[in-house]
Amino acid sequence: MGKVKVSRRGEDLYLDNRKVGLYFSDYQKNRQIILGRELREELKGKPVLNANVLDWLLKEENQYLIPEGWKTKLVFFWGTIYEDAVGYLRVC
């Protein structure tokens, strides 16, 4: 809710002068698979980005803000969780 200032400094993305870091589970660091529901539990209490940030970054005029390192990874925005018609949970 509200507005944030988005900027890029070198290879890093900042929201309101706070560096945005990607979170990697120990499973991911060891090249093992982790289920989404397990990762969701690990992320409880940690700051996550909403899908509206993703939508804003994907606008053509804002894409320059996306760090190059993100472009080779699957980055999920866990702050918005959708439920489909069958009851499965989805994130962008």
NUBAMI-849367 format. One record per residue: residue number from 0; residue in one letter; z, x, y of N, C-alpha, C, CB in turn. Coordinates in steps of 0.05 Angstrom, whole numbers, m for minus. Glycine has a CB too. Layout:
N
seq NUM; type a; nz Z; nx X; ny Y; caz Z; cax X; cay Y; cz Z; cx X; cy Y; cbz Z; cbx X; cby Y
...
//
This chain:
92
seq 0; type m; nz 0; nx 17; ny m23; caz 0; cax 0; cay 0; cz 0; cx 18; cy 25; cbz 25; cbx m19; cby 0
seq 1; type g; nz m17; nx 12; ny 43; caz m18; cax 27; cay 68; cz m40; cx 48; cy 68; cbz 9; cbx 40; cby 72
seq 2; type k; nz m38; nx 65; ny 88; caz m58; cax 86; cay 91; cz m47; cx 113; cy 86; cbz m70; cbx 84; cby 119
seq 3; type v; nz m64; nx 131; ny 77; caz m57; cax 159; cay 73; cz m79; cx 176; cy 85; cbz m53; cbx 166; cby 43
seq 4; type k; nz m71; nx 200; ny 93; caz m90; cax 220; cay 103; cz m99; cx 236; cy 79; cbz m78; cbx 238; cby 126
seq 5; type v; nz m125; nx 237; ny 73; caz m136; cax 252; cay 51; cz m151; cx 277; cy 62; cbz m155; cbx 235; cby 34
seq 6; type s; nz m145; nx 300; ny 51; caz m158; cax 324; cay 60; cz m161; cx 343; cy 36; cbz m142; cbx 338; cby 83
seq 7; type r; nz m178; nx 362; ny 40; caz m183; cax 383; cay 20; cz m179; cx 410; cy 33; cbz m211; cbx 381; cby 7
seq 8; type r; nz m163; nx 426; ny 20; caz m158; cax 453; cay 29; cz m166; cx 472; cy 7; cbz m128; cbx 458; cby 38
seq 9; type g; nz m188; nx 486; ny 11; caz m198; cax 503; cay m11; cz m206; cx 486; cy m34; cbz m177; cbx 524; cby m19
seq 10; type e; nz m194; nx 491; ny m57; caz m200; cax 476; cay m82; cz m180; cx 454; cy m87; cbz m201; cbx 495; cby m106
seq 11; type d; nz m163; nx 448; ny m68; caz m141; cax 429; cay m72; cz m144; cx 404; cy m55; cbz m114; cbx 441; cby m66
seq 12; type l; nz m137; nx 381; ny m67; caz m137; cax 355; cay m54; cz m108; cx 349; cy m44; cbz m147; cbx 333; cby m72
seq 13; type y; nz m106; nx 339; ny m20; caz m80; cax 332; cay m8; cz m80; cx 303; cy 1; cbz m73; cbx 351; cby 15
seq 14; type l; nz m59; nx 289; ny m4; caz m54; cax 263; cay 7; cz m29; cx 264; cy 24; cbz m51; cbx 241; cby m16
seq 15; type d; nz m32; nx 258; ny 50; caz m9; cax 261; cay 69; cz 4; cx 288; cy 66; cbz 11; cbx 239; cby 64
seq 16; type n; nz m12; nx 309; ny 66; caz m3; cax 337; cay 65; cz 12; cx 344; cy 40; cbz 14; cbx 342; cby 89
seq 17; type r; nz 10; nx 327; ny 19; caz 22; cax 333; cay m7; cz 0; cx 340; cy m27; cbz 40; cbx 310; cby m18
seq 18; type k; nz 2; nx 363; ny m39; caz m19; cax 372; cay m58; cz m20; cx 354; cy m82; cbz m15; cbx 401; cby m66
seq 19; type v; nz m44; nx 346; ny m90; caz m47; cax 329; cay m114; cz m54; cx 348; cy m137; cbz m70; cbx 308; cby m110
seq 20; type g; nz m38; nx 347; ny m158; caz m42; cax 363; cay m181; cz m49; cx 346; cy m205; cbz m17; cbx 380; cby m187
seq 21; type l; nz m64; nx 357; ny m223; caz m71; cax 343; cay m248; cz m48; cx 348; cy m268; cbz m98; cbx 351; cby m259
seq 22; type y; nz m41; nx 327; ny m283; caz m20; cax 329; cay m303; cz m32; cx 333; cy m330; cbz m2; cbx 305; cby m303
seq 23; type f; nz m23; nx 353; ny m345; caz m32; cax 357; cay m372; cz m8; cx 356; cy m391; cbz m47; cbx 384; cby m375
seq 24; type s; nz m9; nx 339; ny m411; caz 11; cax 338; cay m431; cz 11; cx 364; cy m447; cbz 7; cbx 313; cby m450
seq 25; type d; nz 33; nx 370; ny m460; caz 34; cax 394; cay m477; cz 13; cx 391; cy m500; cbz 62; cbx 397; cby m489
seq 26; type y; nz 8; nx 366; ny m509; caz m12; cax 362; cay m529; cz m40; cx 370; cy m519; cbz m13; cbx 332; cby m538
seq 27; type q; nz m45; nx 362; ny m494; caz m71; cax 369; cay m482; cz m74; cx 399; cy m478; cbz m75; cbx 355; cby m456
seq 28; type k; nz m52; nx 412; ny m470; caz m52; cax 441; cay m466; cz m58; cx 456; cy m491; cbz m26; cbx 450; cby m454
seq 29; type n; nz m50; nx 444; ny m514; caz m54; cax 457; cay m540; cz m79; cx 446; cy m554; cbz m30; cbx 453; cby m558
seq 30; type r; nz m96; nx 432; ny m538; caz m122; cax 421; cay m547; cz m118; cx 401; cy m570; cbz m140; cbx 443; cby m557
seq 31; type q; nz m96; nx 386; ny m569; caz m90; cax 365; cay m588; cz m95; cx 338; cy m574; cbz m62; cbx 367; cby m599
seq 32; type i; nz m99; nx 318; ny m590; caz m104; cax 291; cay m580; cz m78; cx 277; cy m574; cbz m121; cbx 275; cby m600
seq 33; type i; nz m77; nx 263; ny m552; caz m54; cax 246; cay m545; cz m64; cx 218; cy m540; cbz m37; cbx 257; cby m521
seq 34; type l; nz m51; nx 198; ny m550; caz m59; cax 171; cay m545; cz m52; cx 162; cy m517; cbz m47; cbx 151; cby m566
seq 35; type g; nz m67; nx 144; ny m506; caz m62; cax 135; cay m479; cz m34; cx 124; cy m475; cbz m82; cbx 115; cby m471
seq 36; type r; nz m24; nx 108; ny m494; caz 3; cax 97; cay m491; cz 24; cx 118; cy m491; cbz 8; cbx 76; cby m513
seq 37; type e; nz 19; nx 140; ny m506; caz 39; cax 162; cay m507; cz 38; cx 177; cy m480; cbz 33; cbx 181; cby m530
seq 38; type l; nz 14; nx 181; ny m470; caz 11; cax 195; cay m444; cz 24; cx 178; cy m422; cbz m18; cbx 201; cby m438
seq 39; type r; nz 20; nx 152; ny m424; caz 32; cax 133; cay m404; cz 63; cx 137; cy m404; cbz 25; cbx 104; cby m411
seq 40; type e; nz 75; nx 140; ny m427; caz 104; cax 144; cay m428; cz 112; cx 171; cy m415; cbz 113; cbx 144; cby m458
seq 41; type e; nz 96; nx 191; ny m420; caz 102; cax 217; cay m407; cz 100; cx 216; cy m377; cbz 82; cbx 239; cby m418
seq 42; type l; nz 83; nx 199; ny m367; caz 78; cax 197; cay m338; cz 99; cx 180; cy m324; cbz 50; cbx 186; cby m333
seq 43; type k; nz 116; nx 165; ny m338; caz 136; cax 148; cay m326; cz 153; cx 165; cy m307; cbz 154; cbx 135; cby m347
seq 44; type g; nz 155; nx 155; ny m282; caz 172; cax 169; cay m262; cz 157; cx 191; cy m247; cbz 195; cbx 180; cby m275
seq 45; type k; nz 133; nx 197; ny m255; caz 117; cax 217; cay m242; cz 98; cx 204; cy m222; cbz 101; cbx 235; cby m262
seq 46; type p; nz 92; nx 217; ny m200; caz 73; cax 205; cay m181; cz 45; cx 204; cy m193; cbz 73; cbx 221; cby m154
seq 47; type v; nz 32; nx 181; ny m191; caz 4; cax 178; cay m201; cz m12; cx 165; cy m179; cbz 4; cbx 161; cby m227
seq 48; type l; nz m38; nx 168; ny m180; caz m56; cax 157; cay m161; cz m67; cx 130; cy m170; cbz m79; cbx 176; cby m155
seq 49; type n; nz m71; nx 112; ny m151; caz m82; cax 85; cay m157; cz m113; cx 87; cy m157; cbz m73; cbx 65; cby m136
seq 50; type a; nz m124; nx 66; ny m169; caz m154; cax 65; cay m171; cz m167; cx 63; cy m144; cbz m162; cbx 41; cby m188
seq 51; type n; nz m152; nx 53; ny m124; caz m165; cax 51; cay m97; cz m170; cx 79; cy m86; cbz m146; cbx 36; cby m78
seq 52; type v; nz m154; nx 99; ny m94; caz m160; cax 127; cay m85; cz m186; cx 136; cy m98; cbz m136; cbx 146; cby m93
seq 53; type l; nz m189; nx 130; ny m124; caz m214; cax 137; cay m138; cz m238; cx 124; cy m124; cbz m213; cbx 129; cby m167
seq 54; type d; nz m236; nx 98; ny m119; caz m258; cax 83; cay m106; cz m265; cx 97; cy m79; cbz m250; cbx 54; cby m101
seq 55; type w; nz m245; nx 104; ny m64; caz m249; cax 117; cay m38; cz m263; cx 144; cy m41; cbz m223; cbx 120; cby m22
seq 56; type l; nz m253; nx 160; ny m60; caz m265; cax 186; cay m65; cz m294; cx 185; cy m74; cbz m249; cbx 202; cby m85
seq 57; type l; nz m301; nx 164; ny m89; caz m328; cax 161; cay m99; cz m348; cx 151; cy m78; cbz m328; cbx 143; cby m123
seq 58; type k; nz m339; nx 142; ny m55; caz m358; cax 135; cay m34; cz m373; cx 160; cy m26; cbz m343; cbx 123; cby m9
seq 59; type e; nz m399; nx 157; ny m22; caz m417; cax 180; cay m17; cz m406; cx 198; cy 5; cbz m444; cbx 170; cby m10
seq 60; type e; nz m396; nx 186; ny 26; caz m387; cax 202; cay 49; cz m360; cx 217; cy 44; cbz m384; cbx 185; cby 73
seq 61; type n; nz m347; nx 211; ny 22; caz m321; cax 223; cay 16; cz m322; cx 242; cy m8; cbz m300; cbx 202; cby 11
seq 62; type q; nz m344; nx 243; ny m22; caz m346; cax 259; cay m47; cz m341; cx 288; cy m43; cbz m372; cbx 255; cby m60
seq 63; type y; nz m345; nx 298; ny m19; caz m340; cax 327; cay m14; cz m310; cx 334; cy m17; cbz m350; cbx 334; cby 15
seq 64; type l; nz m293; nx 314; ny m17; caz m264; cax 318; cay m19; cz m256; cx 322; cy m49; cbz m249; cbx 295; cby m8
seq 65; type i; nz m273; nx 315; ny m68; caz m265; cax 318; cay m96; cz m266; cx 347; cy m103; cbz m285; cbx 301; cby m114
seq 66; type p; nz m243; nx 358; ny m113; caz m243; cax 386; cay m120; cz m263; cx 392; cy m143; cbz m215; cbx 394; cby m129
seq 67; type e; nz m276; nx 415; ny m141; caz m296; cax 422; cay m161; cz m284; cx 423; cy m189; cbz m308; cbx 450; cby m154
seq 68; type g; nz m259; nx 432; ny m191; caz m246; cax 434; cay m217; cz m243; cx 407; cy m231; cbz m220; cbx 447; cby m214
seq 69; type w; nz m242; nx 385; ny m215; caz m239; cax 358; cay m226; cz m265; cx 349; cy m239; cbz m231; cbx 339; cby m205
seq 70; type k; nz m287; nx 360; ny m230; caz m314; cax 351; cay m239; cz m320; cx 358; cy m268; cbz m335; cbx 361; cby m221
seq 71; type t; nz m305; nx 375; ny m280; caz m310; cax 383; cay m307; cz m289; cx 372; cy m326; cbz m311; cbx 413; cby m310
seq 72; type k; nz m272; nx 354; ny m316; caz m250; cax 342; cay m331; cz m252; cx 312; cy m331; cbz m223; cbx 352; cby m321
seq 73; type l; nz m238; nx 299; ny m349; caz m234; cax 270; cay m348; cz m208; cx 265; cy m332; cbz m233; cbx 257; cby m377
seq 74; type v; nz m211; nx 254; ny m309; caz m187; cax 250; cay m291; cz m182; cx 220; cy m291; cbz m192; cbx 261; cby m262
seq 75; type f; nz m158; nx 212; ny m297; caz m151; cax 184; cay m298; cz m131; cx 177; cy m276; cbz m139; cbx 176; cby m325
seq 76; type f; nz m134; nx 153; ny m265; caz m117; cax 144; cay m243; cz m98; cx 123; cy m254; cbz m135; cbx 133; cby m219
seq 77; type w; nz m75; nx 133; ny m263; caz m55; cax 117; cay m278; cz m39; cx 97; cy m260; cbz m36; cbx 135; cby m292
seq 78; type g; nz m43; nx 98; ny m234; caz m28; cax 80; cay m216; cz m37; cx 52; cy m218; cbz m29; cbx 90; cby m188
seq 79; type t; nz m61; nx 47; ny m229; caz m71; cax 20; cay m233; cz m78; cx 17; cy m262; cbz m97; cbx 15; cby m215
seq 80; type i; nz m65; nx m2; ny m276; caz m71; cax m7; cay m304; cz m81; cx m36; cy m307; cbz m45; cbx m2; cby m321
seq 81; type y; nz m104; nx m38; ny m319; caz m116; cax m64; cay m322; cz m112; cx m74; cy m351; cbz m147; cbx m63; cby m316
seq 82; type e; nz m111; nx m99; ny m355; caz m110; cax m111; cay m382; cz m136; cx m127; cy m386; cbz m85; cbx m128; cby m386
seq 83; type d; nz m150; nx m121; ny m409; caz m175; cax m136; cay m414; cz m168; cx m162; cy m427; cbz m194; cbx m119; cby m431
seq 84; type a; nz m189; nx m177; ny m433; caz m186; cax m204; cay m444; cz m173; cx m205; cy m472; cbz m213; cbx m218; cby m446
seq 85; type v; nz m174; nx m182; ny m486; caz m162; cax m181; cay m513; cz m133; cx m171; cy m511; cbz m178; cbx m162; cby m531
seq 86; type g; nz m125; nx m160; ny m488; caz m98; cax m150; cay m485; cz m95; cx m119; cy m485; cbz m81; cbx m161; cby m506
seq 87; type y; nz m118; nx m105; ny m487; caz m118; cax m76; cay m486; cz m114; cx m67; cy m457; cbz m144; cbx m64; cby m498
seq 88; type l; nz m99; nx m46; ny m454; caz m95; cax m35; cay m427; cz m116; cx m14; cy m421; cbz m66; cbx m23; cby m425
seq 89; type r; nz m125; nx m13; ny m396; caz m147; cax 5; cay m388; cz m139; cx 18; cy m361; cbz m174; cbx m10; cby m385
seq 90; type v; nz m147; nx 43; ny m357; caz m144; cax 56; cay m332; cz m171; cx 67; cy m323; cbz m122; cbx 79; cby m333
seq 91; type c; nz m174; nx 71; ny m297; caz m199; cax 83; cay m287; cz m198; cx 113; cy m290; cbz m204; cbx 76; cby m257
//
